[in-house]
């Protein structure tokens, strides 16, 4: 359960690593609801999953653990890469959006040189500070859902009062 620290020069176009804050972006859920990452800022820890076309097993595992994740004051956002909208969707309980252009996958280091989406998982605190990153395209194995839950527990233990990172001494 180690946080990945990828050397800057070997990362594709990934802007974020542990200790950095995710920049805001807007997305539309499959239900048509427009949301922003900042909708959760100060309120929820996040598990952001950028998934490729072959990552449904991982997403199903996340769906089974979703009640436990929610109990930890966290939310899950899934960004699917690939087709504009998959024909058959699982009934996942969390926000799902489709990155049909691949822009978010490239931004977060989850697309290869040809733009093929891969798996990347980020865990952030309530202020969008990355505490854990796993990037399959950088050779990281897919995280276990139990490890993500442990990271969320660590965030809650480390910062129960949840001051923004810039106010910590």
C-alpha atoms as a printed R data frame, in Angstrom:
    type eleno elety resid chain resno       x      y       z
1   ATOM     1    CA   UNK     A     1   0.000  0.000   0.000
2   ATOM     2    CA   UNK     A     2   2.609  2.549  -1.029
3   ATOM     3    CA   UNK     A     3   1.890  5.788  -2.784
4   ATOM     4    CA   UNK     A     4   3.467  5.971  -6.195
5   ATOM     5    CA   UNK     A     5   5.978  8.701  -6.825
6   ATOM     6    CA   UNK     A     6   6.711  8.704 -10.519
7   ATOM     7    CA   UNK     A     7   9.732 10.720 -11.708
8   ATOM     8    CA   UNK     A     8   8.543 13.795 -13.615
9   ATOM     9    CA   UNK     A     9  10.522 13.026 -16.761
10  ATOM    10    CA   UNK     A    10   8.988  9.539 -17.137
11  ATOM    11    CA   UNK     A    11   5.364 10.575 -16.720
12  ATOM    12    CA   UNK     A    12   3.257 11.077 -19.816
13  ATOM    13    CA   UNK     A    13   1.134 14.186 -19.264
14  ATOM    14    CA   UNK     A    14   0.150 13.482 -15.672
15  ATOM    15    CA   UNK     A    15  -0.133 16.642 -13.612
16  ATOM    16    CA   UNK     A    16  -0.675 15.050 -10.227
17  ATOM    17    CA   UNK     A    17   1.180 12.981  -7.704
18  ATOM    18    CA   UNK     A    18   0.957 12.576  -3.930
19  ATOM    19    CA   UNK     A    19   1.156 15.949  -2.215
20  ATOM    20    CA   UNK     A    20  -0.298 17.880  -5.172
21  ATOM    21    CA   UNK     A    21  -3.886 19.074  -5.377
22  ATOM    22    CA   UNK     A    22  -6.154 18.070  -8.216
23  ATOM    23    CA   UNK     A    23  -7.267 20.972 -10.357
24  ATOM    24    CA   UNK     A    24 -10.954 21.489 -10.833
25  ATOM    25    CA   UNK     A    25 -12.717 20.077 -13.872
26  ATOM    26    CA   UNK     A    26 -16.317 19.724 -14.934
27  ATOM    27    CA   UNK     A    27 -17.959 16.470 -15.929
28  ATOM    28    CA   UNK     A    28 -21.389 15.193 -16.860
29  ATOM    29    CA   UNK     A    29 -22.645 11.990 -15.258
30  ATOM    30    CA   UNK     A    30 -24.290  9.320 -17.380
31  ATOM    31    CA   UNK     A    31 -27.585 10.586 -15.929
32  ATOM    32    CA   UNK     A    32 -26.881 14.010 -17.472
33  ATOM    33    CA   UNK     A    33 -26.034 15.865 -14.246
34  ATOM    34    CA   UNK     A    34 -23.252 18.455 -14.568
35  ATOM    35    CA   UNK     A    35 -20.777 18.415 -11.672
36  ATOM    36    CA   UNK     A    36 -17.377 19.842 -10.809
37  ATOM    37    CA   UNK     A    37 -14.609 18.381  -8.724
38  ATOM    38    CA   UNK     A    38 -14.965 21.413  -6.445
39  ATOM    39    CA   UNK     A    39 -18.508 20.294  -5.593
40  ATOM    40    CA   UNK     A    40 -16.818 17.883  -3.169
41  ATOM    41    CA   UNK     A    41 -14.087 20.230  -1.904
42  ATOM    42    CA   UNK     A    42 -14.176 20.607   1.863
43  ATOM    43    CA   UNK     A    43 -16.921 17.986   2.112
44  ATOM    44    CA   UNK     A    44 -15.721 14.596   0.852
45  ATOM    45    CA   UNK     A    45 -12.529 12.634   0.391
46  ATOM    46    CA   UNK     A    46 -12.382 11.224  -3.133
47  ATOM    47    CA   UNK     A    47 -11.470  8.065  -4.958
48  ATOM    48    CA   UNK     A    48 -11.093  9.044  -8.604
49  ATOM    49    CA   UNK     A    49 -10.846  6.080 -10.957
50  ATOM    50    CA   UNK     A    50  -9.851  6.562 -14.583
51  ATOM    51    CA   UNK     A    51 -10.717  3.301 -16.274
52  ATOM    52    CA   UNK     A    52 -10.133  1.719 -19.628
53  ATOM    53    CA   UNK     A    53 -12.447 -0.583 -21.519
54  ATOM    54    CA   UNK     A    54 -11.169 -3.681 -19.697
55  ATOM    55    CA   UNK     A    55 -11.424 -2.419 -16.117
56  ATOM    56    CA   UNK     A    56 -15.021 -3.408 -15.339
57  ATOM    57    CA   UNK     A    57 -13.936 -6.062 -12.820
58  ATOM    58    CA   UNK     A    58 -12.115 -3.408 -10.780
59  ATOM    59    CA   UNK     A    59 -15.129 -1.087 -11.009
60  ATOM    60    CA   UNK     A    60 -17.468 -3.862  -9.874
61  ATOM    61    CA   UNK     A    61 -15.218 -4.448  -6.846
62  ATOM    62    CA   UNK     A    62 -15.353 -0.712  -6.088
63  ATOM    63    CA   UNK     A    63 -19.149 -0.835  -6.360
64  ATOM    64    CA   UNK     A    64 -19.314 -3.675  -3.816
65  ATOM    65    CA   UNK     A    65 -17.132 -1.631  -1.421
66  ATOM    66    CA   UNK     A    66 -19.030  1.615  -2.045
67  ATOM    67    CA   UNK     A    67 -21.070  1.512   1.212
68  ATOM    68    CA   UNK     A    68 -17.836  1.174   3.196
69  ATOM    69    CA   UNK     A    69 -16.242  3.997   1.187
70  ATOM    70    CA   UNK     A    70 -19.254  6.233   1.852
71  ATOM    71    CA   UNK     A    71 -19.023  5.414   5.578
72  ATOM    72    CA   UNK     A    72 -15.543  6.960   5.453
73  ATOM    73    CA   UNK     A    73 -16.976 10.296   4.240
74  ATOM    74    CA   UNK     A    74 -15.677  9.621   0.736
75  ATOM    75    CA   UNK     A    75 -17.093  9.644  -2.760
76  ATOM    76    CA   UNK     A    76 -16.108  7.756  -5.907
77  ATOM    77    CA   UNK     A    77 -15.885  9.336  -9.355
78  ATOM    78    CA   UNK     A    78 -15.296  7.046 -12.338
79  ATOM    79    CA   UNK     A    79 -14.046  8.416 -15.647
80  ATOM    80    CA   UNK     A    80 -14.448  5.823 -18.401
81  ATOM    81    CA   UNK     A    81 -12.213  6.099 -21.416
82  ATOM    82    CA   UNK     A    82 -13.053  4.897 -24.862
83  ATOM    83    CA   UNK     A    83 -16.337  4.931 -26.723
84  ATOM    84    CA   UNK     A    84 -18.656  7.930 -26.408
85  ATOM    85    CA   UNK     A    85 -20.974  5.841 -24.223
86  ATOM    86    CA   UNK     A    86 -20.670  2.110 -23.688
87  ATOM    87    CA   UNK     A    87 -23.738  0.244 -24.942
88  ATOM    88    CA   UNK     A    88 -24.168 -1.856 -21.814
89  ATOM    89    CA   UNK     A    89 -23.478 -0.189 -18.477
90  ATOM    90    CA   UNK     A    90 -23.224 -1.801 -15.087
91  ATOM    91    CA   UNK     A    91 -25.527 -0.329 -12.422
92  ATOM    92    CA   UNK     A    92 -22.700  1.312 -10.500
93  ATOM    93    CA   UNK     A    93 -23.767  3.392  -7.478
94  ATOM    94    CA   UNK     A    94 -21.250  6.216  -7.973
95  ATOM    95    CA   UNK     A    95 -20.805  9.048 -10.457
96  ATOM    96    CA   UNK     A    96 -19.680  7.784 -13.854
97  ATOM    97    CA   UNK     A    97 -18.689  9.977 -16.776
98  ATOM    98    CA   UNK     A    98 -17.283  9.120 -20.191
99  ATOM    99    CA   UNK     A    99 -14.060 10.712 -21.422
100 ATOM   100    CA   UNK     A   100 -14.768 10.238 -25.136
101 ATOM   101    CA   UNK     A   101 -11.950 12.586 -26.218
102 ATOM   102    CA   UNK     A   102  -9.392 11.097 -23.831
103 ATOM   103    CA   UNK     A   103  -8.495 14.542 -22.465
104 ATOM   104    CA   UNK     A   104  -8.950 13.622 -18.794
105 ATOM   105    CA   UNK     A   105  -7.130 10.316 -19.212
106 ATOM   106    CA   UNK     A   106  -4.160 12.140 -20.759
107 ATOM   107    CA   UNK     A   107  -4.280 14.851 -18.067
108 ATOM   108    CA   UNK     A   108  -4.149 12.278 -15.267
109 ATOM   109    CA   UNK     A   109  -1.579  9.912 -16.816
110 ATOM   110    CA   UNK     A   110  -4.087  7.226 -17.758
111 ATOM   111    CA   UNK     A   111  -3.590  7.124 -21.540
112 ATOM   112    CA   UNK     A   112  -0.666  5.761 -23.517
113 ATOM   113    CA   UNK     A   113   1.065  7.493 -26.441
114 ATOM   114    CA   UNK     A   114  -1.678  6.326 -28.812
115 ATOM   115    CA   UNK     A   115  -4.410  7.633 -26.466
116 ATOM   116    CA   UNK     A   116  -5.566  4.201 -25.335
117 ATOM   117    CA   UNK     A   117  -7.073  4.565 -21.852
118 ATOM   118    CA   UNK     A   118  -5.683  2.606 -18.937
119 ATOM   119    CA   UNK     A   119  -6.356  2.345 -15.223
120 ATOM   120    CA   UNK     A   120  -5.300  5.115 -12.860
121 ATOM   121    CA   UNK     A   121  -6.582  5.582  -9.328
122 ATOM   122    CA   UNK     A   122  -6.198  8.631  -7.114
123 ATOM   123    CA   UNK     A   123  -7.247  9.026  -3.488
124 ATOM   124    CA   UNK     A   124  -7.535 12.592  -2.226
125 ATOM   125    CA   UNK     A   125  -8.457 14.278   0.999
126 ATOM   126    CA   UNK     A   126 -11.347 16.743   1.260
127 ATOM   127    CA   UNK     A   127  -9.191 19.505  -0.182
128 ATOM   128    CA   UNK     A   128  -8.298 17.499  -3.316
129 ATOM   129    CA   UNK     A   129  -4.739 16.822  -2.144
130 ATOM   130    CA   UNK     A   130  -3.546 13.534  -3.618
131 ATOM   131    CA   UNK     A   131  -2.506 11.066  -0.918
132 ATOM   132    CA   UNK     A   132  -2.292  7.973  -3.139
133 ATOM   133    CA   UNK     A   133  -1.803  7.437  -6.868
134 ATOM   134    CA   UNK     A   134  -1.632  4.241  -8.877
135 ATOM   135    CA   UNK     A   135  -0.892  4.511 -12.603
136 ATOM   136    CA   UNK     A   136  -1.017  1.228 -14.518
137 ATOM   137    CA   UNK     A   137   0.776  2.766 -17.496
138 ATOM   138    CA   UNK     A   138   3.716  3.524 -15.210
139 ATOM   139    CA   UNK     A   139   3.917 -0.109 -14.125
140 ATOM   140    CA   UNK     A   140   1.889  0.126 -10.929
141 ATOM   141    CA   UNK     A   141  -0.244 -2.933 -10.226
142 ATOM   142    CA   UNK     A   142  -3.959 -2.254  -9.881
143 ATOM   143    CA   UNK     A   143  -4.648 -1.304  -6.272
144 ATOM   144    CA   UNK     A   144  -6.688 -3.583  -4.089
145 ATOM   145    CA   UNK     A   145  -9.962 -2.043  -2.968
146 ATOM   146    CA   UNK     A   146  -8.981 -2.849   0.618
147 ATOM   147    CA   UNK     A   147  -5.860 -0.707   0.185
148 ATOM   148    CA   UNK     A   148  -7.961  2.234  -1.037
149 ATOM   149    CA   UNK     A   149 -10.142  1.902   2.042
150 ATOM   150    CA   UNK     A   150  -7.028  1.901   4.234
151 ATOM   151    CA   UNK     A   151  -5.830  5.106   2.531
152 ATOM   152    CA   UNK     A   152  -9.213  6.715   3.220
153 ATOM   153    CA   UNK     A   153  -8.965  5.661   6.868
154 ATOM   154    CA   UNK     A   154  -5.462  7.135   7.043
155 ATOM   155    CA   UNK     A   155  -6.719 10.442   5.635
156 ATOM   156    CA   UNK     A   156  -9.434 10.574   8.286
157 ATOM   157    CA   UNK     A   157  -6.966  9.688  11.043
158 ATOM   158    CA   UNK     A   158  -4.320 12.155   9.857
159 ATOM   159    CA   UNK     A   159  -6.652 15.071   9.451
160 ATOM   160    CA   UNK     A   160  -9.935 14.691  11.327
161 ATOM   161    CA   UNK     A   161 -10.442 18.452  11.385
162 ATOM   162    CA   UNK     A   162  -9.587 18.676   7.662
163 ATOM   163    CA   UNK     A   163  -7.778 21.925   7.412
164 ATOM   164    CA   UNK     A   164  -6.812 22.784   3.854
165 ATOM   165    CA   UNK     A   165  -3.225 21.715   3.002
166 ATOM   166    CA   UNK     A   166  -2.042 25.314   2.641
167 ATOM   167    CA   UNK     A   167  -3.006 26.099   6.260
168 ATOM   168    CA   UNK     A   168  -0.967 23.248   7.777
169 ATOM   169    CA   UNK     A   169   2.252 24.362   9.409
